[in-house]
Amino acid sequence: MATKLRIKKNDLVKVLTGRDRGKQGKVTQVFPKSGLVVVEGINLRFKHLRNTPGQGRAGSRVQYAAPLGASKLMVMCPSCGKTTRVQMIKSAEGKSLRSCHRCQQTLTTV
């Protein structure tokens, strides 16, 4: 399901549902074709690595942030500080810009 996501890399987002509900984080990766987003410090999982005696590596657990559905996230507006829907507006030059639906300020990535 390829849809246009209005969440971009480096956006500050808030989690709406799930066990991490209410937490905020910065977007590190976006997968628009599958509608998934990776948020820093949210939806943490462990990957168990087995030891390899020939290479001298011991077994370990590596913690990583797993992808999360974009529908479970909402963008935080940097100017008003509230969660908002992203509105697309046209600039004077004809470019499409993302703006806050509440305060009408343009959203810029950090």
VOLOBA-87150 format. One line per field, with one value per atom (N, C-alpha, C, O): residue number from 1; z, x, y; atom name. Coordinates in Angstrom, 3 decimals. Layout:
n	c(NUM  ...)
pz	c(Z  ...)
px	c(X  ...)
py	c(Y  ...)
atom	c(CA  ...)
***
This chain:
n	c(1  1  1  1  2  2  2  2  3  3  3  3  4  4  4  4  5  5  5  5  6  6  6  6  7  7  7  7  8  8  8  8  9  9  9  9  10  10  10  10  11  11  11  11  12  12  12  12  13  13  13  13  14  14  14  14  15  15  15  15  16  16  16  16  17  17  17  17  18  18  18  18  19  19  19  19  20  20  20  20  21  21  21  21  22  22  22  22  23  23  23  23  24  24  24  24  25  25  25  25  26  26  26  26  27  27  27  27  28  28  28  28  29  29  29  29  30  30  30  30  31  31  31  31  32  32  32  32  33  33  33  33  34  34  34  34  35  35  35  35  36  36  36  36  37  37  37  37  38  38  38  38  39  39  39  39  40  40  40  40  41  41  41  41  42  42  42  42  43  43  43  43  44  44  44  44  45  45  45  45  46  46  46  46  47  47  47  47  48  48  48  48  49  49  49  49  50  50  50  50  51  51  51  51  52  52  52  52  53  53  53  53  54  54  54  54  55  55  55  55  56  56  56  56  57  57  57  57  58  58  58  58  59  59  59  59  60  60  60  60  61  61  61  61  62  62  62  62  63  63  63  63  64  64  64  64  65  65  65  65  66  66  66  66  67  67  67  67  68  68  68  68  69  69  69  69  70  70  70  70  71  71  71  71  72  72  72  72  73  73  73  73  74  74  74  74  75  75  75  75  76  76  76  76  77  77  77  77  78  78  78  78  79  79  79  79  80  80  80  80  81  81  81  81  82  82  82  82  83  83  83  83  84  84  84  84  85  85  85  85  86  86  86  86  87  87  87  87  88  88  88  88  89  89  89  89  90  90  90  90  91  91  91  91  92  92  92  92  93  93  93  93  94  94  94  94  95  95  95  95  96  96  96  96  97  97  97  97  98  98  98  98  99  99  99  99  100  100  100  100  101  101  101  101  102  102  102  102  103  103  103  103  104  104  104  104  105  105  105  105  106  106  106  106  107  107  107  107  108  108  108  108  109  109  109  109  110  110  110  110)
pz	c(0.000  0.000  0.000  1.063  -1.133  -1.241  -1.114  -1.976  -0.046  0.156  0.436  0.824  0.240  0.555  2.043  2.579  2.701  4.129  4.335  3.619  5.297  5.616  6.782  7.273  7.217  8.255  7.556  6.721  7.899  7.254  8.287  9.495  7.781  8.641  9.470  8.968  10.721  11.691  12.251  12.989  11.931  12.550  13.990  14.316  14.841  16.205  16.201  15.800  16.649  16.617  17.994  18.860  18.184  19.426  19.087  18.087  19.926  19.695  20.246  21.390  19.440  19.828  20.448  21.344  19.986  20.477  20.776  20.341  21.518  21.794  23.151  23.938  23.418  24.745  24.978  26.126  23.911  24.040  23.892  23.571  24.129  23.961  24.823  26.006  24.211  24.913  24.816  25.142  24.378  24.266  22.995  22.005  23.049  21.902  21.459  22.266  20.188  19.661  18.286  17.655  17.832  16.526  15.512  15.808  14.321  13.258  12.676  12.290  12.617  12.064  10.674  9.867  10.371  9.055  8.672  9.532  7.379  6.867  5.714  4.823  5.741  4.675  4.053  4.484  3.043  2.504  1.807  1.833  1.187  0.473  1.414  1.070  2.595  3.552  4.641  5.474  4.656  5.639  7.039  8.020  7.143  8.438  8.713  7.797  10.011  10.451  11.635  12.507  11.670  12.814  13.633  13.116  14.940  15.834  16.889  17.450  17.144  18.090  19.504  20.045  20.100  21.478  21.657  22.791  20.572  20.630  19.994  19.030  20.530  20.017  20.002  18.990  21.145  21.253  21.309  22.000  20.588  20.520  20.741  20.683  20.996  21.153  20.018  19.632  19.486  18.513  19.208  19.697  19.247  19.904  18.880  17.875  19.150  18.256  18.873  20.051  18.086  18.612  18.522  17.718  19.374  19.366  18.169  17.669  17.718  16.626  17.133  17.170  17.522  18.124  17.217  17.709  15.917  14.997  14.918  14.731  15.062  14.955  16.322  16.413  17.379  18.721  19.199  20.097  18.611  19.050  20.009  19.709  21.154  22.133  21.770  21.053  22.265  22.036  22.787  23.851  22.231  22.874  22.459  21.572  23.126  22.788  22.354  23.074  21.183  20.663  20.650  20.109  21.249  21.290  20.105  19.796  19.437  18.289  18.282  18.913  17.568  17.428  16.195  15.079  16.399  15.301  14.622  15.247  13.351  12.660  13.291  13.874  13.157  13.738  12.629  11.750  12.644  11.635  11.709  12.795  10.558  10.523  11.039  11.481  10.991  11.471  12.991  13.540  13.669  15.124  15.633  16.843  14.727  15.082  14.669  13.735  15.378  15.007  15.154  16.114  14.206  14.189  15.267  15.480  15.951  16.939  16.240  15.579  16.389  15.786  16.610  17.827  15.984  16.756  17.286  18.287  16.636  17.089  18.192  19.167  18.063  19.100  20.103  21.170  19.779  20.714  20.906  21.865  20.021  20.133  18.965  17.935  19.156  18.048  17.009  17.349  15.755  14.701  13.466  13.238  12.682  11.363  10.444  10.640  9.452  8.531  7.338  6.705  7.042  5.947  4.861  5.158  3.623  2.512  1.925  1.562  1.834  1.259  0.125  0.050  -0.749  -1.853  -1.479  -0.951  -1.757  -1.501  -2.705  -3.707  -2.590  -3.674  -4.913  -6.037  -4.699  -5.826  -6.440  -7.436  -5.872  -6.393  -5.780  -6.244  -4.735  -4.067  -3.018  -2.437  -2.777  -1.724  -0.402  -0.316  0.614  1.942  2.939  2.788  3.962  5.037  6.109  6.471  6.617  7.650  8.752  8.555  9.913  11.067  10.821  10.389  11.096  10.880  11.933  11.686  13.106  14.193  14.064  14.090  13.921  13.956  12.592  12.486  11.540  10.153  9.907  8.862  10.819  10.616  9.769  9.874  8.944  8.138  9.007  9.904  8.733  9.483  8.816  7.619  9.571  9.061  9.855  11.055  9.217  9.929  10.713  10.292  11.840  12.756  12.208  12.853)
px	c(0.843  0.000  0.880  1.318  1.142  1.985  1.125  0.296  1.332  0.631  1.650  2.783  1.251  2.131  2.047  0.974  3.181  3.226  3.537  4.351  2.895  3.173  4.136  4.414  4.637  5.654  7.000  7.187  7.926  9.238  10.320  10.083  11.508  12.650  12.958  12.839  13.349  13.682  12.470  12.648  11.243  10.049  9.946  10.369  9.391  9.080  7.646  6.724  7.460  6.143  5.760  6.613  4.455  3.913  3.159  2.444  3.321  2.660  1.245  1.046  0.254  -1.151  -1.682  -2.525  -1.202  -1.717  -0.580  0.554  -0.897  0.083  0.724  0.327  1.714  2.326  3.194  3.485  3.614  4.404  3.554  4.074  2.237  1.322  1.747  2.051  1.764  2.111  3.576  3.934  4.424  5.849  6.115  5.392  7.169  7.573  8.959  9.761  9.243  10.558  10.760  9.830  12.004  12.371  12.377  12.852  11.854  11.792  13.189  13.838  13.650  14.973  14.906  15.810  13.850  13.686  12.215  11.341  11.948  10.581  10.545  11.393  9.547  9.338  7.969  6.980  7.884  6.591  5.822  4.592  6.513  5.804  5.031  3.949  5.568  4.876  4.156  3.472  4.290  3.600  4.166  3.438  5.471  6.110  7.110  7.690  7.298  8.200  9.003  8.455  10.298  11.140  11.343  11.797  10.997  11.126  12.175  12.188  13.044  14.140  13.610  12.880  13.973  13.589  12.184  11.746  11.468  10.099  10.058  10.777  9.221  9.021  10.339  10.721  11.022  12.330  12.188  11.313  13.045  13.063  14.496  15.447  14.629  15.946  16.193  15.304  17.406  17.839  18.907  19.904  18.687  19.612  20.622  20.252  21.884  22.950  23.655  24.013  23.854  24.531  26.036  26.541  26.737  28.189  28.775  28.198  29.930  30.650  32.052  32.910  32.291  33.585  34.782  35.844  34.648  35.770  36.211  37.395  35.258  35.581  35.765  36.147  35.496  35.722  34.659  34.917  33.474  32.416  31.492  31.026  31.230  30.330  28.890  28.621  27.965  26.552  26.124  26.660  25.161  24.725  23.302  22.723  22.761  21.453  21.646  22.253  21.134  21.255  19.865  18.923  19.743  18.452  18.360  19.312  17.182  16.980  15.543  14.670  15.300  13.955  13.309  13.799  12.220  11.515  10.569  10.149  10.223  9.289  7.898  7.484  7.201  5.878  4.973  5.441  3.707  2.774  2.602  2.465  2.609  2.508  1.161  1.052  0.121  -1.189  -1.239  -2.175  -0.257  -0.197  0.538  0.681  1.008  1.812  1.125  0.325  1.449  0.959  2.110  2.878  2.225  3.316  3.104  1.990  4.210  4.173  4.615  5.653  3.833  4.164  5.260  5.114  6.360  7.426  7.051  7.614  6.114  5.776  4.716  4.863  3.645  2.608  2.784  2.169  3.620  3.925  2.826  2.874  1.833  0.725  0.762  1.387  0.070  -0.057  -0.983  -1.944  -0.688  -1.464  -1.520  -0.645  -2.553  -2.589  -1.732  -1.621  -1.135  -0.273  -1.104  -1.777  -1.047  -1.813  -0.837  0.208  -1.161  -0.302  -0.819  -1.990  0.062  -0.303  0.661  1.755  0.253  1.098  1.763  1.115  3.060  3.770  3.609  2.994  4.163  4.068  4.821  4.463  5.875  6.659  6.020  6.524  4.926  4.252  4.718  4.330  5.552  6.028  5.016  4.319  4.937  4.069  4.820  5.949  4.196  4.793  3.881  2.659  4.481  3.693  3.463  4.387  2.244  1.953  1.108  0.455  1.135  0.355  -1.114  -1.435  -1.987  -3.415  -3.976  -4.987  -3.339  -3.832  -3.377  -4.196  -2.036  -1.524  -1.081  -0.628  -1.207  -0.896  0.574  0.893  1.477  2.908  3.473  3.011  4.454  5.049  5.913  6.609  5.865  6.638  7.985  8.062  9.020  10.365  10.972  10.723  11.758  12.413  13.584  14.223  13.862  14.895  16.277  17.263)
py	c(-1.185  0.000  1.236  1.676  1.790  2.973  4.228  4.518  4.952  6.211  7.293  7.007  8.527  9.634  9.899  10.178  9.811  10.090  11.560  12.144  12.136  13.532  13.643  14.737  12.506  12.476  12.337  11.452  13.207  13.215  12.919  12.959  12.623  12.369  13.627  14.744  13.444  14.486  15.223  16.192  14.803  15.381  14.906  13.797  15.736  15.335  14.811  15.521  13.565  12.945  12.440  12.245  12.229  11.691  10.410  10.352  9.379  8.092  8.161  8.569  7.763  7.847  6.559  6.613  5.395  4.118  3.159  3.361  2.121  1.079  1.247  2.106  0.422  0.432  1.662  1.995  2.346  3.568  4.832  5.900  4.706  5.835  7.020  6.864  8.213  9.429  9.816  10.947  8.910  9.214  10.010  9.897  10.817  11.619  11.205  10.735  11.375  11.052  11.636  12.140  11.556  12.084  10.947  9.850  11.204  10.207  10.029  11.001  8.766  8.483  7.875  8.093  7.113  6.501  6.493  6.392  6.599  6.546  5.545  5.581  4.646  3.671  3.939  3.346  4.823  5.218  4.099  4.100  3.149  2.083  1.190  0.716  0.954  0.095  0.891  0.296  2.217  3.049  2.922  3.072  2.644  2.457  3.571  4.154  3.852  4.906  4.383  3.709  4.689  4.344  5.608  6.629  5.528  6.667  6.334  5.239  7.290  7.112  6.867  7.697  5.736  5.429  4.877  4.682  4.622  4.114  2.727  2.465  1.838  0.485  -0.291  -0.880  -0.277  -0.918  -2.431  -2.953  -3.130  -4.585  -5.068  -4.288  -6.379  -6.988  -7.963  -8.721  -7.939  -8.932  -9.772  -9.243  -11.088  -11.993  -12.510  -13.118  -12.261  -12.690  -13.891  -13.866  -14.937  -16.121  -15.930  -15.147  -16.671  -16.552  -17.285  -18.251  -16.810  -17.450  -17.764  -16.882  -19.007  -19.358  -19.104  -18.721  -19.303  -19.092  -17.651  -17.368  -16.727  -15.302  -14.657  -13.491  -15.409  -14.879  -13.895  -13.093  -13.950  -13.039  -13.777  -14.877  -13.173  -13.776  -13.460  -12.496  -14.272  -14.013  -12.766  -12.456  -12.056  -10.813  -10.475  -11.101  -9.471  -8.916  -7.476  -6.683  -7.133  -5.775  -5.157  -5.737  -3.975  -3.294  -2.333  -1.617  -2.328  -1.456  -0.959  -1.555  0.135  0.693  0.065  0.234  -0.652  -1.314  -0.330  0.644  -0.563  0.326  0.289  -0.713  1.395  1.594  2.107  2.831  1.759  2.244  3.754  4.316  4.406  5.866  6.352  7.496  5.498  5.913  6.011  6.592  5.457  5.512  6.739  6.914  7.596  8.756  10.046  10.069  11.116  12.437  13.426  13.358  14.336  15.299  16.356  16.834  16.713  17.792  19.080  19.110  20.126  21.419  22.086  22.201  22.533  23.173  24.556  24.999  25.245  26.598  26.606  27.343  25.801  25.809  24.672  24.697  23.666  22.602  21.574  20.803  21.539  20.592  19.611  19.864  18.478  17.543  18.157  18.847  17.904  18.536  17.655  16.820  17.853  17.252  18.119  19.330  17.491  18.220  18.650  17.837  19.940  20.525  20.948  21.527  20.670  21.068  22.380  22.486  23.377  24.666  24.993  24.434  25.894  26.330  27.653  28.556  27.757  29.003  29.930  29.566  31.113  32.080  31.606  31.957  30.803  30.285  29.049  28.530  28.567  27.388  26.080  25.008  26.152  24.942  24.505  25.336  23.201  22.679  22.688  22.204  23.234  23.291  22.606  22.618  22.008  21.404  22.459  23.187  22.547  23.533  22.910  21.886  23.548  23.120  23.466  24.573  22.522  22.762  23.714  24.371  23.800  24.649  26.098  27.016  26.304  27.674  28.196  29.336  27.373  27.748  28.075  28.641  27.744  27.945  26.804  25.668  27.096  26.039  25.154  25.631  23.842  22.876  22.690  22.414  22.838  22.597  21.471  21.357  20.642  19.560  20.114  21.079  19.510  20.004  19.778  20.135)
atom	c(N  CA  C  O  N  CA  C  O  N  CA  C  O  N  CA  C  O  N  CA  C  O  N  CA  C  O  N  CA  C  O  N  CA  C  O  N  CA  C  O  N  CA  C  O  N  CA  C  O  N  CA  C  O  N  CA  C  O  N  CA  C  O  N  CA  C  O  N  CA  C  O  N  CA  C  O  N  CA  C  O  N  CA  C  O  N  CA  C  O  N  CA  C  O  N  CA  C  O  N  CA  C  O  N  CA  C  O  N  CA  C  O  N  CA  C  O  N  CA  C  O  N  CA  C  O  N  CA  C  O  N  CA  C  O  N  CA  C  O  N  CA  C  O  N  CA  C  O  N  CA  C  O  N  CA  C  O  N  CA  C  O  N  CA  C  O  N  CA  C  O  N  CA  C  O  N  CA  C  O  N  CA  C  O  N  CA  C  O  N  CA  C  O  N  CA  C  O  N  CA  C  O  N  CA  C  O  N  CA  C  O  N  CA  C  O  N  CA  C  O  N  CA  C  O  N  CA  C  O  N  CA  C  O  N  CA  C  O  N  CA  C  O  N  CA  C  O  N  CA  C  O  N  CA  C  O  N  CA  C  O  N  CA  C  O  N  CA  C  O  N  CA  C  O  N  CA  C  O  N  CA  C  O  N  CA  C  O  N  CA  C  O  N  CA  C  O  N  CA  C  O  N  CA  C  O  N  CA  C  O  N  CA  C  O  N  CA  C  O  N  CA  C  O  N  CA  C  O  N  CA  C  O  N  CA  C  O  N  CA  C  O  N  CA  C  O  N  CA  C  O  N  CA  C  O  N  CA  C  O  N  CA  C  O  N  CA  C  O  N  CA  C  O  N  CA  C  O  N  CA  C  O  N  CA  C  O  N  CA  C  O  N  CA  C  O  N  CA  C  O  N  CA  C  O  N  CA  C  O  N  CA  C  O  N  CA  C  O  N  CA  C  O  N  CA  C  O  N  CA  C  O  N  CA  C  O  N  CA  C  O  N  CA  C  O  N  CA  C  O  N  CA  C  O  N  CA  C  O  N  CA  C  O  N  CA  C  O  N  CA  C  O  N  CA  C  O  N  CA  C  O  N  CA  C  O  N  CA  C  O  N  CA  C  O)
***
